[in-house]
Amino acid sequence: MKFNRLAKISLICTAVLELAGCATQSTPEWRPYKDIDGKIKQVAFTQLMAADEMEHPEKMPDLKIFHGSARSKSGNEISKLGNLIYLINGDKVAMAAIFNVAGKSFNPQNAEFINPIAKAKSFDFYEFGLFRLSHAKFTAKTEICQDFNSKNGVDLLMTTNYYPENSFTDFYTALINVKLHRNNPPKEIGYTPSFTGQDERLQTELKSNEQKNGKQLATANIKEKASILFNIICK
């Protein structure tokens, strides 16, 4: 399915709005999440004007470039996560995502940008929308696709944060680590749940849902992230 530029921007904004809103550069809305290093960090999204728009604002007043930034819980160490693109999931829902190799954003929807990811030793993938935030790190001994297609496999370390009722005070985090191979299902899955916040009602709801669905969600997360290799990077 093809979208024009305005449609793409609208879809990205819709996906991000559920999590952090489409803020202006001067007023970012910071939202907490637990990262793969176990630390609570915050993410915000800002709109950056393209150079041509700043020089000729009458040409494309509705177009913005969105990027995500992260910072520590204390509010220091702000770093850019990368430029957002859109992906369509299996339910035909637009999700905002970032692909980063060594701190540089790539858009694998453009064929020329797939090779740098496929041949990298690691890349980071961020996904935002549907009241969740994921950070997945794919790591290989040699190259991502070479190892994915061999017995070496690719290590996946990820966290997915779930926000009930779009709450940003209380949320549940699934920490997952697994090795991915093209021709073999995972033999072992590392899964550790954790909970952030102090609202008793939300915490009870989160823990109850995790007990019922946590492991199934973890398996679904692994399949989703593996599909990035199967269907985008190493197809």
N, C-alpha and C positions, 0 to 999 in steps of 0.2 A: 504494500500500500504506500502511495506517495502522498506527501504533504507539502504544501508550499511553506515558505519561511514563516509567515505569520501564523499558520496553523501549528508549526513546530514550536514556536515560542509560546503559544497559548497552551499547548499540551504540557510543556515543561513547567510553566507557571502553575497550572492546575495541579500537577503532581507534587510540586514543591510546596504549594500553598497549604496542603494538608499537614505538612511537617513544620515549616518555618516561615511560610509566607514569602511573597516576592517583594522584598524590602528595597528601599533606595540605598544607595551607597552610604549616605550619611546616617541612616537609622537602621542598621541591621538588627534583626531579631535573633538573638542567640538562643539555641536550644541544646539541652544536655544529651549526651549519649556516652555509653561505655565502649571504649575502643579495644582493639585486640591486645593492647599492652595492659589491660585491666584498669586503666585510668579513666576517670570521668572527664570528658572534654565537651566542648560546645561547638556547634556549627551554625553558620549563618550564610545567607545567600544575598548577593548584591547584584544590582544591574549596572553593567558597564557600557557606556556609550562607545560605539565604534567610532574610529577617527573621522570617517566620512560624515557621520551623523553630527559630530561636534562642529565640524566645519560647515556642514550644510544641513541643519536640522529640519528644514522643510522637506528634504528628500525622503526621509524614512523616520518619521517621528514616533512610530509605534514599535520599532525594532530595538531590542536590547540584547546584550550578551550577558548571560547569567553565569556567575561562578560561585563556588562554595569556598568558605574559609573555616579553619578550625582554630581553637585556642584551648588552653588548659582551663581547668575549673576556676583558677584564681583570676583568669582574665588576661594572662600574659601569653607570650609565645604564639602570637597570631601567625598562622601560616596558610597559604592558599592551597586548597585541596585540588582545584582544577576547574576546567570549564565543563558545564553541564551539556549533555546531549539527551535525546529522548530514546527510549527503547519501548517496544510494544511487547507485553508479556503474553503468556498463553491464553489469558482471558481477554485479550485485545485492549488492555488498559495501558495507558502511557505511563511510564516510570522515568524519572529523571536519574541520570547515571553519569559517573565520571570514570574514565580509564586513564590511569597514570603510569608512566614508565620513568623511573628516576626523576620524579617530580615534574614531568612534562606531560600535558594532556594530549591524548590521541582520540580521534573519532574513527572507530573501526567500521562505521557505515561507509566510509570512503576507503576503497580498496587499497590505496597507497599507504594508508596508516595501519593496516593489519600486520604487515611484515615486521615493523619494529616491535610490536607486542609479541608476535609469534616467536621471534628470535631472542627475546629478552630472557634473562635469568629469573626475573620476577616482575610482576606488575600489581598495582593496587586497583581495586574496583569498588566504587561507592554507589549505592543505590538508595533513592529516596522516594517515598510515597506510600499510600495505603497505610498510613499511621505506623510506619516502620522506617528504620535506618540501618543499612548494612554496610560494613566495611570488610572486604575480603582481600586477602593477600595470597596470590598464587606464586609459588617458588619452585624453581627447577634447578637441577645440578648443572645442566648444560644450557638447553633452550626449552622454552615452554612447550612448544608443539613437538619437538623432537622427543622430549622426555614423556609427554603425554601419550605418544604413540609407541613407547618402548616400556621395558620392564621397570625403568627408573620411576616413572610416574611423576606427578606434580603434587606438591604439598599445598593444601588449602587450609589457611587459618582465617577464621572469620568470626565477627560478632554481628548479631542482628538484634536490634533494640525495638521492642514493641510498646506502643503508647496507648493505653486504654482511654477511650473517650477523648483522644487527642490531648491527654494529660502530659505535661512536661515537668511534673514534679515526681511522679511515680511511674516507673516503667520496668519492664522485664527484659533481661539480656540473655541470649543464648550464645555461649562461646563454643565454637565447633572447630575441631581439627581432624583432617582426614587426608588420605592420599588418593589421588584420582588417576585412573588409567582408562584409556579409550576402550579396551577390550575386556576389562574385568571390573566387576562391582567392588566397592570398598570392602576390605576385610575387617577393618576396625574403625569405629567412629568415636572420637572423643567429644563428649557433650557435657557442658557444665552450665547450669542455669544460675542466675543471680538476680537480685531484686534491689532496686534503688527507690528511696522515698520513705515517707512516714505516714501517709494516709492509710488508716487501718482498713477502710472499706476497699480501697483500690488494691492494697497489698493482698487482702484476702482473695479478691477477684483474680489478681495476677497469679497467685500461687495455686489457686484452684484450677485455673486454665492451664497452667504449666503441667500440673499433675496429670491432667486429662489429655493434653495435646502436645506437650513439650517435645517428646521424642519424634512424634510424627512431623511436627514443624521442622525439627532439625533435619530429618530425612528429606523433606520437601525443599529446604534451603540448599542442601547439598546437590540435589538434582537440578535446581535452578542455576546454581553457580557452575556446575559441570556443563550445563547446556551452553554456557558462554564459550567454553572451549570447543564443544561439539559443533555448535551452530554458527559461531562468529569467528573465533580466532584460529581454530585448527580444522575447519571444515574441508 
